[in-house]
Amino acid sequence: MSGADRTPRPLWSRRAALGALGLAGLALGVFVLGRLPAPADSPASGPSSAAGRPRFVSLAPAVTETLFALGVDEELVGVSQYCRLVGFAERPRVGTAITPAFEAIARLEPTLILTSEVAGEQTGPLSRIAPTRQFPWLGLEEVIGSVRSLGAAVGVAERGAALADRMERALTQEPPPDAPRVLLTMSYGDTGGSEFWFIRDNSLHGALLRAAGGRNAVARAITGQPRLSVEEVLRLDPDQVILLVDAEQVDAAEAEARLAPLRRLTALRAVASGRVGLVRRPNVFSGGPGILEVIEPLRAEIQRLAGS
C-alpha cells in the first residue's frame, strides 16, 4: 500500500459515512415496524405461515365449532372427519384426534394443529408437522377454560374470553329444589331395550340439564360408561324421561321409533303419565358453544311434560 493510501480521510467524510449508516438503519426500522403483527384480538396475530396468514387444522368437532364461533373459520384449512355441522363440509377431512391422517395434514401446511385432549402419543408426530395444542374438553370447567385458552392460541383472546364468560353464565344456572327429576337419555340405535345410555350429571350436558331447569335423576358422579339396565331405570323411577336425538343423523320418524323401548316401561310413573319427551336438534350433542342453543328447547320440553 502506498503512503498516499495511508493518508487519513477528512473528518467530514467519516461523519457522512456514519450518517448514511444511520439512515439505512432508520429505513430498516420503518420496514420492520410496518410488518409488526396485527393487534392481539386479530386472527392474523396467531401463528402464521410464510405468506403471513395462519392456517389452522382442527381434529375435534368441539374445537372446530368453537373456532367458527370465534370468527376464525377462514383460517381453518382442515377438520376432523366427525365435524358435520353446517359450514364444516367445505374443509378437507384429515382424520381424528385419535387417528390423524398425518400425510393429509402435512399437505395442508398448517401453522397450528388444535385438538381436544386424548390419550396416546399422537401429538408427537403431529408436532413435527406444526405446533400442536391439546385442550381438555370434558366437564363444564374444562370446556370454559379451554374456550378461553383456544381464543388466546389463535390470536383472538378477547373474543375467547367473552365466549367463555357467556357459556359460564348460561351453564352454571341451578334448578330449583322442586324441579322435576329428569332421566336425560341418548340413543345410538336399537339396543333391543336392554339398556339405556344417559347423560351424566358431572358432564357438560349435565350442566345443560340443570341450566334448562331439570334435576338429573342419576344425581351421583359417574366415571364409567353412562349406561343403565332396565332394572336400574325402574328403580330410579324418574319424573320425566327425555331422549336427545341428533337431527343431522336421525329423522323424525326414526327418533320416535327410538322412544319405543322407553314407552314400553309402563311401570315407570313418567311413562304412565305421558311424561316421555324428545329433543331433536342438529347440535344436541355439541361439545362447543352450540350447546347454548339446546338450553331453551330442552327447557320447553321439560315444562311441557311438567304440565302433562
FENVENGI-V695283 format. One record per backbone hydrogen bond with DSSP energy under -1.0 kcal/mol. CO is the residue of the C=O (numbers start at 1). NH is the residue of the N-H. If there is no record, write none. Layout:
co->CO nh->NH
co->CO nh->NH
This chain:
co->4 nh->7
co->10 nh->14
co->11 nh->15
co->12 nh->16
co->13 nh->17
co->14 nh->18
co->15 nh->19
co->16 nh->20
co->17 nh->21
co->18 nh->22
co->19 nh->23
co->20 nh->24
co->21 nh->25
co->22 nh->26
co->23 nh->27
co->24 nh->28
co->25 nh->29
co->26 nh->30
co->27 nh->31
co->28 nh->32
co->29 nh->33
co->30 nh->34
co->32 nh->35
co->33 nh->36
co->39 nh->42
co->42 nh->45
co->43 nh->46
co->49 nh->52
co->53 nh->49
co->55 nh->111
co->55 nh->112
co->56 nh->77
co->57 nh->114
co->60 nh->64
co->61 nh->65
co->62 nh->66
co->63 nh->67
co->64 nh->68
co->65 nh->69
co->66 nh->70
co->67 nh->72
co->68 nh->71
co->72 nh->75
co->73 nh->76
co->75 nh->56
co->78 nh->58
co->79 nh->94
co->80 nh->83
co->85 nh->88
co->88 nh->91
co->92 nh->79
co->94 nh->101
co->95 nh->81
co->99 nh->96
co->100 nh->102
co->101 nh->105
co->102 nh->106
co->103 nh->107
co->106 nh->109
co->112 nh->57
co->113 nh->133
co->114 nh->59
co->115 nh->135
co->122 nh->126
co->123 nh->127
co->126 nh->129
co->126 nh->130
co->131 nh->113
co->133 nh->115
co->135 nh->117
co->139 nh->143
co->140 nh->144
co->141 nh->145
co->142 nh->146
co->143 nh->147
co->144 nh->148
co->145 nh->149
co->146 nh->150
co->147 nh->151
co->148 nh->152
co->149 nh->153
co->150 nh->154
co->151 nh->156
co->152 nh->155
co->156 nh->160
co->157 nh->161
co->158 nh->162
co->159 nh->163
co->160 nh->164
co->161 nh->165
co->162 nh->166
co->163 nh->167
co->164 nh->168
co->165 nh->169
co->166 nh->170
co->167 nh->171
co->176 nh->179
co->180 nh->215
co->181 nh->239
co->181 nh->240
co->182 nh->217
co->183 nh->242
co->184 nh->199
co->185 nh->244
co->191 nh->194
co->196 nh->228
co->197 nh->186
co->203 nh->207
co->204 nh->208
co->205 nh->209
co->206 nh->210
co->207 nh->211
co->208 nh->212
co->209 nh->214
co->210 nh->213
co->215 nh->182
co->225 nh->227
co->226 nh->198
co->228 nh->196
co->229 nh->233
co->230 nh->234
co->231 nh->235
co->232 nh->236
co->233 nh->237
co->240 nh->183
co->241 nh->277
co->242 nh->185
co->243 nh->279
co->245 nh->281
co->246 nh->249
co->246 nh->250
co->251 nh->255
co->252 nh->256
co->253 nh->257
co->254 nh->258
co->256 nh->259
co->257 nh->260
co->259 nh->263
co->260 nh->264
co->262 nh->265
co->264 nh->266
co->265 nh->268
co->268 nh->272
co->269 nh->273
co->270 nh->275
co->271 nh->274
co->275 nh->241
co->277 nh->243
co->279 nh->245
co->281 nh->247
co->281 nh->284
co->283 nh->286
co->288 nh->291
co->289 nh->292
co->290 nh->293
co->291 nh->294
co->294 nh->298
co->295 nh->299
co->296 nh->300
co->297 nh->301
co->298 nh->302
co->299 nh->303
co->300 nh->304
co->301 nh->305
co->302 nh->306
co->303 nh->307
co->305 nh->308
